[in-house]
Amino acid sequence: MSSPDRQANSRRRLPSVAGGVLLVVMAGTLGGLGLGWGLPSDAHVHSFHPDEQAVVAAARSLDWSDLQLDPGFYNHGTLSITAVSLVDRVSEALGLAPPRDELVESWAATHRAARGVSWLATMLTVLLTVLLGKRAGTAVTGWLAGAVVALTPLLIDSAHYGVPDASITCVALGALLLIDRLAAVRRGRWRGAMLWAGLAGVAVGAAAATKLAGILLLPTLVVGALLAGRTLARRGALAATALSAAGVAFVVGSPPLWLATDAFLDTLHYELIVHPRTGHELLFVDTGPGWRYLLLRNLPIALGPALAILAIVGAIFLTTMQVISLRRSKSVEWHSHTDLLLLTWIATGFAAMSISEVRFIRYLTPFAPALAIVSARALLSPWPKLPRWGRALLSLVIAGVLVWTGIRGGARARLFLGPDPRDEAAAWIQEHVPAGSTIGLMRLPWYYSPPLSPFNGRSHTREAFESWCASAPWKVTLLELDVRRLEAEAPEWIVVSSFEIAEEVRLGKPGARHFLMRLQRDYRLAAPPFQLEERLGPFGVDPTGDGYPFPPHGWRYVNPTIWVYRRKG
């Protein structure tokens, strides 16, 4: 290639490079604001996220010098824990993290490493979304989908948490790209198809080892293999190769499978069979059909109402187009294989979440990029046939979606800058509640509690909490939402977290109702409720959802409501 040609290519690449940098900076900024939120400290030894402690403890248990690769905790996948352990060890070796004997600081540093992995995974997810969006439609499709992902509240949320949701989203998206490449192999290129089948299978196995939800990629992997083969026999061979590679990658990426086989398989059975069937305490009891909860509760809050509607419309539109194309060609060999793969992935996730009794909002995270691409495809599909005024109108619609999604994403990111309601409530109590007073707590302190005691690990720190109570500045009693305990103890002050009453209030539990009635009768609010407003400038966001008194459980981690009551008289 001549020098002028190289210069022309460089000039053509410049906007793409600049756009990629802009999106990464945007995702990194929104996902990195307040990344130190709620870390362990002298005030509370556990973080304000309920699952981080287990992930961090598992990562710290790995010993690379002795090849001790069994974390002893398998619910969140092994590969993500291994990544956290590696980052933590490297940080310690480089002097970026304190030594292990500085207990609280060291644990906080490992939490930072876990959140750093999520933050980096989110930024990479944006770039992978751009690439897959370009393959699904045009370059504009990719850039629009990437911008949407960078601004989506759910992705911003997951970037702040040291749990594997951001990691599985990134790895799953990489796997989708490889499956798409497999499906795009030209017929007759048998060796190339086998290579891509193996690579796609390895990526799917790695996704499952990162978090068990990666298993849901298997139907998409099979579809990709079927699209790549010319004959039935070759399609079968490609599918077998891809599935075999996925199995090998999962085994290699999950050392506990061969180091602690029985315990690992028991956890696998629980996470895939038992937990989805039995539910999660009271959290999702009487919330109706799974599909309705997903579409009307989780999706509008996770993505924002505008993007949620677009995603649903986009999925219906692309499905209709594929059915029409299939009827015309009488085979599965139609042009837009990327659309089929995206729809298969979304449909598999939708089906799994619809039949499950466990409906955490974070379960949507791995599917958010695919939903963003589908939304972009739906928005841009009429563009070529529109007149000038139609394109101007559509541009306004696209700008409106981006602005509104950005407002919701920015408002979400702002919450992590604090001040945290738990810290604010604890500071108020320490200043206004006299020593020797009796304080009633609902339950053992946990992630949702104001850090009056540093031991906020629920049952894990029960003994330490009880020892602290013996020398605490106040007399602390646990009420357990029991009106008889309330009458017997009659504490002067009562502290309530929204996590402790949300489901009982929603379900109208008689015991909780009687307790709260007595609380309202005998106590008054001593201070305004401690809670952050989800707002960006003049724009406020209602995160509760229609018909619910509180936001979804996982949406409250960063922003619970804390009430402090004082006995009347």
Secondary structure, DSSP 8 states (H G I E B T S, - for coil): --HHHHHHHHHHHHHHHHHHHHHHHHHHHHHHTTTTTT---SS-SS-SSTTHHHHHHHHHH-BTTTTB---S--TT-SHHHHHHHHHHHHHHHTTSS--TTSHHHHHHHHHHHHHHHHHHHHHHHHHHHHHHHHHHS-HHHHHHHHHHHHH-HHHHHHHTSSSTHHHHHHHHHHHHHHHHHHHTS-TT-HHHHHHHHHHHHHHHHHHHHH-GGGGGGHHHHHHHHHHH-SSHHHHHHHHHHHHHHHHHHHHHH-THHHHSHHHHHHHHHIIIIIHHHH-STTTTTT---HHHHIIIIIHHHHH-HHHHHHHHHHHHHHHHHHHHHHHHHSSS--S-HHHHHHHHHHHHHHHHHHH-S---GGGGGGGHHHHHHHHHHHHHTTGGG--HHHHHHHHHHHHHHHHHHHHHHHHHHHHTTS--HHHHHHHHHHHHS-TT-EEEESSS--TTS--SSS--SGGGGHHHHHHHHHH-SSEEEE-TT-HHHHHHH--SEEEEEHHHHHHHHHHT-HHHHHHHHHHHHHEEESS--B----EETTEE---S-TT-SS--GGGGTT---EEEEEE--
